[in-house]
Amino acid sequence: MLLHTVNQSPITSTAWQSALNSLLPGAHILLLEDGVYAAVAGTAAADQLLALNDVHCHVLAADAATRGITHKLAEGIELISYQDFVNLSTECHAVQSWY
């Protein structure tokens, strides 16, 4: 399984769309830094994320909290800690970072 990380806002970068186009069933996507904005409920990016079948969606909790959006995240998105991020990175066979 592959872990995709996105650290750019879907509004200001093409990284979001590039990552979406590369996701395969069983993959994990982790939104961190400004990438967490893609998980805000009611946005086109969150709707795209939730429409994915067999893709595990995660948001780095510390980055969501720093941006004050923890309570605005779409239902079904998993908040994870830094330790969870490390564990996920070691469980996946590769990590693809999208900038």
Stockholm file with secondary structure:
# STOCKHOLM 1.0

chainA/1-99         MLLHTVNQSPITSTAWQSALNSLLPGAHILLLEDGVYAAVAGTAAADQLLALNDVHCHVLAADAATRGITHKLAEGIELISYQDFVNLSTECHAVQSWY
#=GR chainA/1-99 SS CEEEEECSCTTTCSHHHHHHHHCCTTCEEEECGGGGGGGBTTSHHHHHHHHCSSCEEEEEHHHHHHTTCGGGBCTTCEEECHHHHHHHHHHSSEEEEEC
#=GC SS_cons        CEEEEECSCTTTCSHHHHHHHHCCTTCEEEECGGGGGGGBTTSHHHHHHHHCSSCEEEEEHHHHHHTTCGGGBCTTCEEECHHHHHHHHHHSSEEEEEC
//
